[in-house]
Amino acid sequence: MSIRVRFAPSPTGYLHIGGARTALFNWLFARHHGGTFVLRIEDTDSARNSQAAIDVILRGLRWLGLDWDEGPGTPDPDGPSVGDRGPYFQSRRGEWYRRRLAELRDRGMAYDRDGAVYFRMTHEAVTIPDLIVGEVRRELTDREQADPDWVLVRSDGQPVFHLVNVVDDLEMGITHVIRGEDHLSNTAKHIALFRAFGVEPPRYAHIPLILNPDGSKMSKRDKGAVVTNYIEDGYAPEAVVNYLSLLGWSPADGKELLGVSELVSRFDLDRVNRSPARFDDKKLAALHFEHTRRMDEGRFVGMGREYLGRAGLDVSGHDEGYVAAALLTAREKGLLFKDLAGFAGFYFKPDEAVQVAVEVEAKALGEEARRNLGALMRAYGGGVDFVAGSLEAELKRVAGELGVKSGALTQPARAACTGSLVGPSLYHLMEVLGRERVLGRLSRWVAQGQGGEQ
């Protein structure tokens, strides 16, 4: 059997982390089995839908690297065409729903009541054989025993979710429906509808919900709930994919740091947990740290440039090698890319901009620090090689001559060069800045203590 799965979001204006995890599980399952991953936008509610809302979903999926395999091409009531990269839109598939509704009428399974079209539901309990939850028996309530039928098409002519969902799964040949456990309550109706069409339903697999750390249900207002925020904050996409995969699934050996190719090779439904998953932002941060440390240098620099630009730092006037060297001094820190501007922005600012930022630090470190920096500046202005190892050795030599600890020089030197007391490795950042920039920034601070620039 050729595996065919789908992700079918409604365009509500955001992509929830639970929806992204559902898309990921479907994508991994399809890729693991050499199957097909279909993207279908459930946009029949015209009052709530907009192109902007659809774009949010597409942007999130593309950022995560979840590519889909086919699309609608030119709408054709005889069946979907394959090869166009889609996605499918339910709003363009009305002919399929009308044709299948007519089929239900012909079979005596649909009828009119109060201006709406109803489905003639079975009066018996429905058993749901779920690949994750296990066998679930859906008993009819007392009200349903008396009248189990339900609406297929509302009085305004709008087909309901249950009808369009099942028709699309049927027409697209979906073999496995992998979705959140909150949809389990819908599944009895869907199974009954498939059987009314004379076909066996797909295999269902309902994955556990994602909860907040305190066990409450996650809403779009909760931390970590919306995929767009991960993009804006500058998480590594592969770290988010890695983290989402662990929300309800784990490999047999318990390994947690997993790249996309390894996830594809390891993922299957038999390792999906039954219990709800709790969001853990510390684990996500740890995975981001590990993935950025392992990231290809060129890709790290490219993402760094993008987020510096978002922060208003234009690096186009700097040599490419300088930009790369500067950003790579932050690669081992595990920072979010949005934080690079605050951590490494000093590389791309003029000396006077750094000096303004450092005035508070200058007051805190005092006049003795200026005198010590004067000695360091003279030493660095000599013949010392401007590479990290030599710069470190020279600073320690100067500290020894002055009779002070190295910290008496490293802290003011960092403040003068960067405008902060925290940042990349001092000797490496000075190597990147180069002799001229370092001496210029040291001299501006030393000059403040000698009646110079204020």
C-alpha positions in Angstrom: 0.0 0.0 0.0 1.3 3.4 -0.9 1.1 5.7 2.1 -0.9 9.0 1.6 -1.3 11.4 4.4 -2.5 15.0 4.7 -2.3 18.1 6.8 -5.6 20.1 6.7 -5.5 23.4 8.6 -8.1 26.1 8.7 -6.7 29.6 7.9 -7.4 31.3 11.2 -4.6 33.8 11.2 -1.9 31.8 12.9 -0.3 28.4 12.9 -0.6 26.8 16.3 2.3 24.7 17.6 -0.1 21.8 17.8 -0.9 22.1 14.2 2.7 22.4 13.2 3.4 19.2 15.2 0.6 17.4 13.4 2.0 18.5 10.1 5.4 17.3 11.1 4.2 13.9 12.2 2.3 13.4 8.9 5.4 14.6 6.9 7.8 12.3 8.8 5.5 9.4 8.4 5.2 10.0 4.7 8.9 10.5 4.2 9.8 7.4 6.3 7.6 5.2 4.2 8.3 6.8 0.9 4.7 8.0 0.7 2.9 11.3 -0.2 2.3 14.3 2.0 -0.7 16.4 0.9 -1.5 19.9 2.1 -5.1 20.9 2.1 -6.4 24.3 3.3 -9.9 23.9 4.8 -11.1 27.4 3.8 -14.9 26.8 3.3 -15.7 29.4 6.0 -15.4 32.5 3.8 -16.2 34.9 6.7 -13.0 33.8 8.6 -10.6 33.2 5.7 -8.1 35.6 4.1 -5.1 35.3 1.9 -3.0 36.7 4.8 -4.1 33.9 7.1 -3.3 31.3 4.4 0.2 32.9 3.9 0.9 32.5 7.7 0.4 28.8 7.4 2.4 28.4 4.2 5.2 30.5 5.7 5.4 28.4 8.8 5.4 25.1 7.0 8.1 26.3 4.6 10.2 27.6 7.4 10.0 24.2 9.1 11.0 22.6 5.8 7.8 20.6 5.5 7.3 20.4 1.7 4.2 19.0 0.3 4.0 16.7 -2.7 1.1 17.7 -4.9 -1.6 20.2 -5.6 -4.8 20.8 -7.5 -3.6 22.1 -10.8 -6.6 23.2 -12.8 -9.8 22.2 -10.9 -11.2 19.0 -12.4 -14.5 17.5 -11.1 -13.3 14.1 -12.2 -10.5 14.0 -9.6 -7.4 15.8 -8.4 -4.5 16.2 -10.7 -1.0 15.3 -9.4 2.3 17.1 -9.8 1.3 20.8 -9.2 2.7 21.9 -5.9 -0.6 23.0 -4.5 -1.9 23.3 -1.9 -5.5 22.1 -2.3 -8.2 24.6 -1.3 -11.6 23.3 -0.2 -13.2 26.5 -1.4 -12.4 25.5 -5.0 -13.7 21.9 -4.6 -17.4 22.5 -4.4 -18.1 20.2 -7.4 -16.7 17.2 -5.5 -18.9 17.9 -2.5 -22.1 18.3 -4.7 -21.3 15.1 -6.5 -20.7 13.1 -3.4 -23.8 14.6 -1.7 -25.9 13.4 -4.7 -24.4 10.0 -4.3 -25.6 9.9 -0.6 -29.1 10.9 -1.7 -29.1 8.1 -4.3 -28.1 5.6 -1.6 -30.8 6.9 0.7 -28.3 8.2 3.2 -29.1 11.9 2.9 -32.4 13.7 3.1 -33.8 17.3 3.6 -35.0 18.6 6.9 -35.8 22.2 7.9 -34.0 23.6 4.9 -30.8 21.6 5.7 -29.4 18.3 4.4 -29.1 15.5 7.0 -27.0 12.3 7.1 -28.9 9.2 8.1 -26.7 8.0 10.9 -26.5 4.4 12.2 -28.3 3.7 15.4 -25.5 1.5 16.6 -22.2 2.2 18.5 -19.2 2.8 16.3 -15.9 1.2 17.0 -12.8 3.2 16.1 -9.6 1.2 15.7 -7.0 3.8 16.4 -3.3 3.2 15.8 -2.3 5.2 18.9 -5.2 5.4 21.3 -6.3 1.8 20.7 -9.8 0.6 20.1 -12.4 3.2 21.1 -16.1 2.4 21.2 -18.3 5.4 20.6 -21.7 4.8 22.2 -24.7 6.9 21.3 -26.0 9.3 23.9 -29.6 9.1 25.0 -30.5 12.0 22.6 -28.7 10.4 19.8 -30.5 7.1 20.4 -33.7 9.0 19.7 -32.3 11.0 16.7 -28.8 10.2 15.7 -28.9 12.0 12.4 -26.7 15.1 11.8 -26.3 17.9 9.4 -24.3 17.5 6.2 -25.2 20.9 4.5 -26.6 23.8 6.5 -29.6 25.7 5.5 -27.4 28.4 3.9 -26.0 25.8 1.5 -22.7 25.5 3.3 -21.4 21.9 3.6 -20.2 21.1 7.1 -16.7 20.1 8.2 -17.5 16.4 8.5 -18.7 16.1 4.9 -15.9 18.1 3.2 -13.3 16.4 5.3 -14.4 12.9 4.5 -15.0 13.6 0.8 -11.5 15.1 0.4 -9.9 12.2 2.2 -11.8 9.8 0.0 -11.1 11.7 -3.3 -7.4 12.1 -2.4 -6.9 8.5 -1.5 -5.7 9.3 2.0 -4.6 6.1 3.7 -3.8 7.4 7.2 -5.4 10.3 9.1 -2.9 11.5 11.7 -4.4 14.3 13.7 -4.8 15.7 17.2 -6.7 13.7 19.9 -9.3 16.5 20.1 -10.6 15.2 16.8 -11.3 11.8 18.1 -14.9 12.8 19.0 -15.5 13.5 15.2 -14.2 10.1 14.1 -17.3 8.0 14.6 -19.2 10.3 12.2 -16.4 10.2 9.7 -16.2 6.4 9.8 -20.0 6.1 9.3 -19.8 8.5 6.3 -17.0 6.5 4.6 -19.1 3.4 5.0 -22.1 5.1 3.6 -20.0 5.7 0.4 -19.3 2.0 0.4 -15.6 2.3 1.2 -13.5 1.4 4.2 -12.2 4.5 6.1 -8.5 5.3 6.3 -6.4 4.2 9.3 -6.8 6.8 12.2 -4.0 7.8 14.5 -4.9 10.5 17.1 -1.8 12.1 18.6 -1.7 13.5 22.2 -2.4 17.1 22.9 0.3 19.6 23.8 -0.2 21.2 27.2 1.4 24.1 29.0 4.0 23.2 31.7 1.3 23.4 34.4 -0.9 20.9 32.5 -3.4 23.4 31.2 -4.5 23.3 27.6 -2.3 25.5 25.4 -4.0 28.5 23.7 -2.7 30.9 21.1 -1.9 33.4 23.9 0.4 31.0 25.7 4.2 31.1 25.5 5.4 29.0 22.6 2.0 28.4 21.1 2.4 30.2 17.7 4.9 29.2 15.1 5.4 32.8 13.8 7.0 33.7 17.2 9.7 31.1 16.7 10.5 32.7 13.3 10.6 36.2 14.7 12.7 35.2 17.7 15.2 33.5 15.4 15.2 29.9 16.5 17.0 27.5 14.2 14.2 25.7 12.3 15.8 22.3 12.6 15.9 22.8 16.4 12.1 23.5 16.4 11.5 20.5 14.2 13.7 18.4 16.5 11.8 19.7 19.6 8.3 19.2 18.0 9.2 15.6 17.2 9.8 14.9 20.9 6.4 16.3 21.9 4.6 12.9 22.0 7.2 10.7 20.2 10.6 9.3 21.1 13.1 6.9 19.5 13.7 3.6 21.1 17.2 4.6 22.4 16.0 7.8 24.0 18.3 10.0 21.9 17.0 13.6 21.8 19.4 15.6 19.5 18.2 14.5 16.1 18.6 16.1 12.6 15.9 16.0 10.1 17.3 13.1 8.1 17.7 11.0 11.2 14.1 11.9 12.3 12.9 10.6 8.9 14.8 7.3 9.3 13.6 6.7 12.8 10.0 8.0 12.9 7.0 5.7 13.0 3.6 5.7 14.7 4.5 2.8 17.0 6.7 5.2 19.1 4.0 7.9 19.5 3.1 8.2 23.2 -0.5 8.0 24.5 -0.1 10.7 27.2 -0.3 14.4 26.6 3.0 16.2 26.0 4.0 19.2 28.1 5.7 22.2 26.6 9.3 22.7 27.9 10.9 25.9 26.7 14.2 25.0 28.5 14.5 21.8 26.4 13.8 23.8 23.2 16.5 26.3 24.2 18.9 23.5 24.8 18.2 22.0 21.4 18.6 25.4 19.7 22.0 25.8 21.4 23.1 22.4 20.1 21.8 22.8 16.6 23.3 26.3 16.2 26.7 25.0 17.4 26.6 22.3 14.7 25.2 24.5 12.0 27.1 24.9 8.8 29.1 28.2 9.0 27.8 29.6 5.8 24.2 29.0 6.9 24.8 30.5 10.3 26.3 33.6 8.8 23.4 33.9 6.4 20.8 33.7 9.1 22.9 36.1 11.3 23.0 38.7 8.5 19.2 38.4 8.0 18.4 39.0 11.7 21.0 41.9 12.0 19.1 43.5 9.1 15.8 43.0 10.9 17.3 44.8 13.9 18.3 47.7 11.6 22.0 46.9 11.4 23.2 47.3 7.8 26.4 45.2 7.2 26.6 45.7 3.5 29.4 48.2 3.8 31.7 45.6 5.5 33.9 43.0 3.9 32.2 39.6 3.7 35.1 37.9 5.5 34.8 40.4 8.3 31.0 39.9 8.7 31.4 36.1 8.7 34.3 36.2 11.3 32.3 38.6 13.5 29.2 36.5 13.5 31.0 33.2 14.1 32.4 34.5 17.4 28.8 34.1 18.6 28.1 30.6 17.2 29.1 28.7 20.3 26.8 30.8 22.5 23.4 29.3 21.5 21.8 32.7 21.2 18.5 33.3 19.4 19.3 35.0 16.1 17.2 38.0 17.2 19.7 38.5 20.0 22.7 38.7 17.8 22.3 42.4 17.3 22.6 43.1 21.0 25.5 40.6 21.4 27.6 41.3 18.3 26.2 44.6 16.9 29.4 46.4 18.1 31.3 44.9 15.2 29.2 47.0 12.7 28.8 50.3 14.6 31.1 53.3 14.2 33.5 53.9 17.1 31.6 56.9 18.4 28.4 54.8 18.7 30.2 52.3 20.8 31.6 55.1 22.9 28.2 56.5 23.7 27.1 53.0 24.9 30.2 52.6 27.1 30.0 55.8 29.1 28.1 54.2 32.0 30.6 51.3 32.1 33.5 53.9 32.1 32.1 55.5 35.2 31.7 52.1 36.9 35.2 50.9 36.1 36.9 54.2 37.2 40.1 56.1 36.4 42.5 53.3 37.3 41.0 51.3 34.4 41.7 54.1 32.0 45.3 54.2 33.1 45.6 50.5 32.7 44.1 50.6 29.2 46.6 53.3 28.3 49.4 50.8 29.0 47.6 48.1 27.0 46.9 50.5 24.1 50.6 51.3 23.9 51.5 47.6 23.9 49.0 46.7 21.3 50.2 49.6 19.1 53.7 48.0 18.9 54.7 44.9 16.9 52.4 42.4 18.6 50.6 40.0 16.1 46.9 40.9 16.1 45.7 37.3 16.6 43.9 36.0 19.7 46.8 34.0 21.2 49.2 36.9 20.9 46.7 39.4 22.2 46.0 37.3 25.2 49.8 36.8 26.0 50.4 40.5 25.6 47.6 41.5 27.9 48.8 39.2 30.6 52.4 40.5 30.2 51.1 44.1 30.6 49.0 43.1 33.7 52.1 41.6 35.2 54.1 44.8 34.7 51.3 46.8 36.2 51.1 44.4 39.2 47.3 43.7 38.6 45.3 40.7 37.7 44.3 40.2 34.1 40.7 41.0 34.9 41.7 44.6 35.6 42.5 44.9 31.9 40.0 42.5 30.3 36.9 44.1 31.7 37.7 47.7 30.7 39.1 46.5 27.3 35.9 44.6 26.6 33.8 47.6 27.6 35.8 50.0 25.4 35.7 47.7 22.4 32.1 46.6 22.6 30.1 48.9 24.9 29.3 46.1 27.2 30.8 43.9 29.9 29.5 40.7 28.2 30.0 39.4 24.7 32.2 37.1 22.7 35.6 35.9 23.7 37.7 39.2 24.2 40.8 38.1 22.3 38.8 36.7 19.4 36.6 39.8 19.1 39.7 42.0 19.1 41.3 39.9 16.4 38.1 40.3 14.3 37.9 44.0 15.0 41.5 44.4 13.9 44.3 46.7 15.2 43.0 49.9 13.9 39.4 49.6 15.3 40.7 48.3 18.7 43.3 51.0 19.1 40.7 53.6 18.1 38.2 52.4 20.6 40.7 52.1 23.4 42.1 55.6 22.7 38.7 57.2 22.8 38.1 55.9 26.3 41.6 56.7 27.5 41.2 60.2 26.2 38.1 60.8 28.4 40.3 60.6 31.4 42.8 63.1 30.0 40.3 65.9 29.3 39.6 64.6 25.8 36.3 63.7 24.1 33.3 63.5 26.3 
